[in-house]
Amino acid sequence: SRRPYTILQVRTKLESREYTKQVIDEVLDRLINAGLLNDGEYVRAYTRQEVAMGKKGPDKIKQELIKRGISEPIIDQFLVIYEEDEQIDHALKIANRLLNANHKYGGHMLKQKIIQQLINKGFNQQIIDKVLEQVELENHKQAENSILVKEARKFYQKHQKLNNYERKTKVISALMRKGFQYEDILTVYNSLCEIE
């Protein structure tokens, strides 16, 4: 085959074609001895490919390799290819893409989204912490104020038929769900009340 397979994948394929265990074991032994089937080489190639693509962290890569039937010691032996600097670069790109794609959320909510996304992608807490130190949340903070004003106006107008207390409660709770800070919301809300 043109694409590499793990020992487990070949075994499963042969079992699905209903070969006997003895035949399967003999075929696997021959393939391994001929150097055509090697889980270590599979892990090396797979890890290099995933590192080059930059979309997954080491934990995700390891998880996928375990699903393919490769033992943890073999995975750990080759996963060191994925150096910390590369992990930080890849995680930072993911975090910045997330920042650029989410303009309706406050800094706190964005930080939570970044953390969750990086965990899902397989990056560990140490890498996530380093990324959060470098990510441009401060630049987002400046834009956040104009986003907050826009969103506050939207909710303020949406609930204009309610009495003052109910409207304030609805607007504040809606904006807090979007991740804006209470003090910032209150300041903007009060300024909207003064304009009216």
Wavefront OBJ file of the C-alpha trace (Angstrom):
o trace
v 0.000 0.000 0.000
v 1.119 3.568 -0.578
v 0.187 4.768 2.883
v 1.734 3.338 6.040
v -0.229 1.169 8.445
v 0.286 0.153 12.048
v 0.516 -3.490 13.034
v -2.955 -3.286 14.575
v -4.451 -1.775 11.418
v -3.039 -4.589 9.260
v -4.206 -7.198 11.763
v -7.719 -5.697 11.805
v -7.828 -5.578 8.006
v -6.803 -9.235 7.730
v -9.281 -10.259 10.427
v -12.085 -8.465 8.543
v -11.253 -10.664 5.538
v -11.637 -13.694 7.816
v -8.107 -15.080 7.651
v -7.159 -17.464 10.467
v -5.090 -16.246 13.393
v -2.185 -18.438 12.303
v -2.117 -16.922 8.785
v -2.433 -13.381 10.174
v 0.447 -13.922 12.629
v 2.639 -15.371 9.873
v 1.897 -12.483 7.489
v 2.583 -9.914 10.213
v 5.886 -11.601 11.130
v 6.996 -11.562 7.491
v 6.045 -7.902 7.029
v 7.834 -6.909 10.257
v 10.965 -8.913 9.399
v 11.057 -7.442 5.887
v 10.882 -3.950 7.402
v 7.587 -3.176 5.669
v 5.666 -2.840 8.921
v 7.204 -0.822 11.738
v 5.201 1.010 14.393
v 8.207 3.154 15.349
v 8.613 4.440 11.791
v 4.864 4.976 11.590
v 4.969 7.122 14.752
v 7.971 9.078 13.474
v 6.312 9.827 10.111
v 2.920 10.618 11.642
v 4.428 12.937 14.266
v 6.525 14.788 11.674
v 3.458 15.239 9.484
v 1.344 16.592 12.353
v 4.132 18.904 13.554
v 4.494 20.273 10.016
v 0.745 20.931 9.830
v 0.781 22.637 13.256
v -2.842 21.961 14.154
v -2.428 19.515 17.051
v -0.545 19.352 20.297
v 1.404 16.334 21.521
v -1.421 15.027 23.729
v -3.813 14.875 20.757
v -1.190 13.193 18.578
v -0.515 10.643 21.313
v -4.222 9.971 21.762
v -4.672 9.322 18.030
v -1.664 6.998 17.910
v -2.954 4.998 20.891
v -6.257 4.551 19.007
v -4.233 3.089 16.152
v -2.851 0.440 18.485
v 0.615 1.782 19.168
v 2.035 1.381 22.663
v 2.823 4.428 24.783
v 6.570 3.694 25.133
v 6.972 3.745 21.342
v 4.926 6.941 21.075
v 6.871 8.662 23.854
v 10.155 7.685 22.220
v 9.293 9.574 19.012
v 7.034 12.334 20.329
v 10.093 14.223 21.596
v 10.460 15.365 17.962
v 7.756 17.930 18.781
v 9.848 20.532 20.591
v 8.417 23.054 23.042
v 9.201 26.076 20.839
v 7.221 24.560 17.962
v 4.334 23.750 20.293
v 4.242 27.365 21.518
v 4.351 28.711 17.942
v 1.517 26.437 16.822
v -0.610 27.125 19.911
v -0.034 30.878 19.512
v -1.250 30.756 15.894
v -4.386 28.888 16.995
v -5.003 31.406 19.782
v -4.536 34.420 17.482
v -6.891 32.926 14.882
v -9.469 32.510 17.627
v -8.970 36.121 18.747
v -9.422 37.425 15.216
v -12.555 35.355 14.627
v -14.414 36.348 17.818
v -15.194 40.031 17.907
v -18.388 39.845 19.938
v -16.858 38.525 23.156
v -15.103 40.129 26.082
v -11.532 39.361 27.127
v -12.490 36.939 29.894
v -14.680 34.868 27.572
v -12.014 34.910 24.855
v -9.395 33.708 27.310
v -11.674 30.796 28.274
v -12.277 29.979 24.599
v -8.541 29.985 23.905
v -7.837 27.704 26.871
v -10.600 25.281 25.850
v -9.516 25.214 22.213
v -5.876 24.551 23.109
v -6.869 21.761 25.501
v -9.011 20.206 22.761
v -6.102 20.443 20.343
v -3.863 18.535 22.774
v -1.600 21.176 24.289
v -0.645 20.855 27.967
v -1.183 23.486 30.673
v 2.431 24.647 30.638
v 2.225 25.504 26.915
v -1.199 27.126 27.370
v 0.140 29.341 30.163
v 3.064 30.468 27.999
v 0.719 31.220 25.105
v -1.614 33.247 27.318
v 1.363 35.374 28.399
v 2.161 36.145 24.755
v -1.283 36.394 23.172
v -2.451 39.875 22.253
v -5.353 40.172 24.698
v -4.257 43.731 25.463
v -4.791 44.827 21.864
v -8.163 43.145 22.027
v -8.941 45.113 25.211
v -8.945 48.386 23.261
v -11.294 46.997 20.629
v -13.365 45.364 23.363
v -14.666 48.710 24.627
v -16.177 49.597 21.233
v -17.601 46.065 20.972
v -19.098 46.437 24.448
v -20.709 49.760 23.541
v -22.176 48.289 20.347
v -23.507 45.171 22.113
v -24.844 47.235 25.031
v -26.759 49.501 22.645
v -28.226 46.467 20.917
v -29.490 44.906 24.169
v -30.534 48.292 25.559
v -32.790 48.891 22.549
v -34.029 45.309 22.514
v -35.342 45.654 26.067
v -36.507 49.272 25.927
v -40.140 48.371 26.673
v -39.219 46.940 30.074
v -39.072 49.040 33.226
v -35.643 50.419 34.197
v -34.765 47.672 36.692
v -35.730 44.776 34.390
v -33.952 46.345 31.416
v -30.776 46.901 33.427
v -30.862 43.306 34.680
v -31.419 41.859 31.184
v -28.728 44.001 29.538
v -26.115 43.322 32.223
v -26.740 39.575 32.343
v -26.641 39.299 28.513
v -23.339 41.176 28.354
v -21.810 39.177 31.208
v -22.679 35.958 29.352
v -20.646 37.343 26.466
v -17.666 37.686 28.798
v -17.558 41.427 29.512
v -16.559 42.617 32.990
v -19.335 43.858 35.303
v -17.669 47.205 36.044
v -17.197 47.954 32.325
v -20.791 46.987 31.577
v -22.096 49.220 34.356
v -20.094 52.210 33.084
v -21.385 51.775 29.527
v -24.946 51.136 30.725
v -24.942 54.285 32.833
v -23.660 56.326 29.904
v -26.477 54.938 27.739
v -29.003 55.973 30.397
v -27.573 59.517 30.465
v -27.877 59.839 26.683
v -31.542 58.826 26.776
l 1 2 3 4 5 6 7 8 9 10 11 12 13 14 15 16 17 18 19 20 21 22 23 24 25 26 27 28 29 30 31 32 33 34 35 36 37 38 39 40 41 42 43 44 45 46 47 48 49 50 51 52 53 54 55 56 57 58 59 60 61 62 63 64 65 66 67 68 69 70 71 72 73 74 75 76 77 78 79 80 81 82 83 84 85 86 87 88 89 90 91 92 93 94 95 96 97 98 99 100 101 102 103 104 105 106 107 108 109 110 111 112 113 114 115 116 117 118 119 120 121 122 123 124 125 126 127 128 129 130 131 132 133 134 135 136 137 138 139 140 141 142 143 144 145 146 147 148 149 150 151 152 153 154 155 156 157 158 159 160 161 162 163 164 165 166 167 168 169 170 171 172 173 174 175 176 177 178 179 180 181 182 183 184 185 186 187 188 189 190 191 192 193 194 195 196
